[in-house]
Amino acid sequence: MKKATLTATTLAVSAAASIGSIASPSRVTGWYSRVRKPAYQPPAAVFPIAWTTLYGDIAATSAVAIDGFRATGQEDKARRYSAALGINLALNAGWSWLFFRYHKLGASALGAAVLTVSSADLARRASQVNPRAGVALSAYPLWGAFATVLSTHIWRLNRGTQ
């Protein structure tokens, strides 16, 4: 993997994480503490560990995929992967704004579903050039699927109370 590509994907992922974190509380806010949550919601400490790991995976795997497409002369696929990554990261950052800043539980559940589909698409694209990269990135849509179920359940538990 080329250092320049890894730097670019790391910067893109870091930007998305930073933009999303602006909307996310650094501590539990009054609103969030009042939101009803299902019993299977992981402890708060799980989320920063999971997201830090996933963000590192997204940056590294995306660099491998983009460089792999370029190395095999598939510049168009490299560009399309990069565009798909940009859309994915915008969706990723946007979820935090929908949920934490604007308290739009239904919209955040839908946003999580769209992000999951986008994440699965990235894993599919990565696997086209490097099957191991696709497997490595598969944790992202799996986490997204869990987040979709969790977000939907939170929305259902809180309908009419927001």
PLY file of the C-alpha trace (Angstrom):
ply
format ascii 1.0
element vertex 162
property float x
property float y
property float z
element edge 161
property int vertex1
property int vertex2
end_header
0.00 0.00 0.00
1.28 3.43 -0.88
1.89 5.89 1.91
0.12 8.71 0.01
-3.07 6.67 -0.38
-3.05 5.61 3.26
-2.50 9.23 4.29
-5.45 10.34 2.13
-7.83 7.68 3.43
-6.71 8.31 7.01
-7.34 12.04 6.63
-10.78 11.40 5.10
-11.76 8.98 7.87
-10.39 11.33 10.54
-12.39 14.22 9.10
-15.60 12.17 9.21
-14.88 11.04 12.77
-14.17 14.63 13.83
-17.30 16.04 12.20
-19.41 13.31 13.77
-17.83 13.82 17.19
-18.78 17.52 17.17
-22.41 16.41 17.35
-21.77 13.61 19.83
-21.68 14.41 23.52
-18.37 14.03 25.29
-20.40 13.01 28.30
-23.96 11.76 28.58
-26.28 14.69 28.06
-29.57 15.16 29.84
-31.47 14.26 26.68
-29.54 11.08 26.04
-29.80 9.92 29.64
-33.60 10.19 29.36
-33.80 8.22 26.11
-35.09 4.71 26.68
-32.66 2.08 25.40
-32.98 -1.68 24.96
-31.28 -3.99 27.43
-28.84 -5.23 24.77
-27.28 -1.81 24.20
-23.55 -2.18 24.84
-21.93 -0.25 27.67
-20.78 3.26 26.72
-17.11 2.19 26.81
-17.67 -0.18 23.86
-18.47 2.55 21.34
-15.15 4.43 21.26
-13.24 1.14 21.09
-15.43 -0.21 18.30
-15.34 3.02 16.28
-11.60 3.57 16.67
-11.01 0.03 15.44
-13.48 0.40 12.57
-12.07 3.76 11.48
-8.57 2.30 11.34
-9.89 -0.64 9.34
-11.78 1.63 6.92
-8.70 3.78 6.28
-6.27 0.89 5.81
-8.59 -1.36 3.81
-9.69 1.49 1.58
-6.06 2.34 0.83
-5.41 -1.31 -0.08
-8.47 -1.37 -2.36
-7.71 1.92 -4.10
-4.05 1.00 -4.64
-5.09 -2.47 -5.80
-7.39 -1.03 -8.45
-4.70 1.39 -9.59
-2.02 -1.33 -9.72
-4.20 -3.40 -12.04
-4.95 -0.46 -14.33
-8.52 -0.03 -13.10
-8.38 3.73 -12.48
-12.14 4.03 -13.02
-12.81 1.54 -10.21
-10.32 3.34 -7.97
-12.19 6.62 -8.58
-15.58 4.99 -8.00
-14.33 3.39 -4.78
-13.02 6.78 -3.62
-16.37 8.42 -4.41
-18.26 5.63 -2.60
-15.93 6.08 0.38
-16.64 9.81 0.44
-20.40 9.22 0.41
-20.04 6.57 3.10
-18.03 8.86 5.35
-20.57 11.66 4.91
-23.33 9.25 5.93
-21.21 8.11 8.85
-20.68 11.63 10.18
-24.27 12.59 9.45
-25.69 9.87 11.67
-24.28 11.48 14.80
-25.86 14.79 13.85
-29.25 13.19 13.25
-29.20 11.27 16.51
-27.25 13.30 19.06
-27.60 16.88 17.85
-31.07 16.91 16.28
-32.65 14.02 18.24
-34.25 12.63 15.05
-34.57 9.02 16.12
-36.57 7.78 13.13
-34.30 9.55 10.67
-31.22 8.23 12.46
-32.56 4.67 12.21
-33.04 5.17 8.48
-29.61 6.79 8.26
-28.04 3.79 9.99
-29.69 1.48 7.45
-28.44 3.53 4.50
-24.95 3.65 6.06
-25.03 -0.14 6.46
-25.87 -0.63 2.79
-23.11 1.80 1.84
-20.63 -0.01 4.10
-21.56 -3.37 2.58
-21.01 -1.83 -0.85
-17.50 -0.72 0.19
-16.70 -4.25 1.39
-18.03 -5.65 -1.90
-15.92 -3.23 -3.92
-12.80 -3.98 -1.85
-13.30 -7.72 -2.34
-13.30 -7.25 -6.12
-9.64 -6.33 -6.05
-8.57 -8.16 -2.88
-10.83 -10.76 -1.26
-9.01 -10.44 2.06
-9.66 -6.68 2.04
-13.36 -7.37 1.60
-13.33 -9.75 4.54
-11.38 -7.24 6.64
-13.92 -4.53 5.87
-16.92 -6.79 6.57
-16.86 -5.84 10.27
-18.04 -2.36 9.24
-21.40 -3.36 7.70
-21.89 -5.95 10.45
-21.51 -3.23 13.08
-23.77 -1.04 10.94
-26.44 -3.73 10.88
-26.29 -3.94 14.67
-26.47 -0.13 14.87
-29.50 -0.16 12.59
-31.31 -2.65 14.81
-30.32 -0.70 17.92
-31.29 2.69 16.44
-34.62 1.34 15.25
-35.35 -0.17 18.65
-34.46 3.11 20.41
-36.76 4.98 18.03
-39.61 2.54 18.69
-39.12 2.75 22.46
-39.22 6.53 22.38
-41.92 7.31 19.81
-44.24 9.92 21.16
-41.84 11.02 23.89
-39.60 13.24 21.77
0 1
1 2
2 3
3 4
4 5
5 6
6 7
7 8
8 9
9 10
10 11
11 12
12 13
13 14
14 15
15 16
16 17
17 18
18 19
19 20
20 21
21 22
22 23
23 24
24 25
25 26
26 27
27 28
28 29
29 30
30 31
31 32
32 33
33 34
34 35
35 36
36 37
37 38
38 39
39 40
40 41
41 42
42 43
43 44
44 45
45 46
46 47
47 48
48 49
49 50
50 51
51 52
52 53
53 54
54 55
55 56
56 57
57 58
58 59
59 60
60 61
61 62
62 63
63 64
64 65
65 66
66 67
67 68
68 69
69 70
70 71
71 72
72 73
73 74
74 75
75 76
76 77
77 78
78 79
79 80
80 81
81 82
82 83
83 84
84 85
85 86
86 87
87 88
88 89
89 90
90 91
91 92
92 93
93 94
94 95
95 96
96 97
97 98
98 99
99 100
100 101
101 102
102 103
103 104
104 105
105 106
106 107
107 108
108 109
109 110
110 111
111 112
112 113
113 114
114 115
115 116
116 117
117 118
118 119
119 120
120 121
121 122
122 123
123 124
124 125
125 126
126 127
127 128
128 129
129 130
130 131
131 132
132 133
133 134
134 135
135 136
136 137
137 138
138 139
139 140
140 141
141 142
142 143
143 144
144 145
145 146
146 147
147 148
148 149
149 150
150 151
151 152
152 153
153 154
154 155
155 156
156 157
157 158
158 159
159 160
160 161
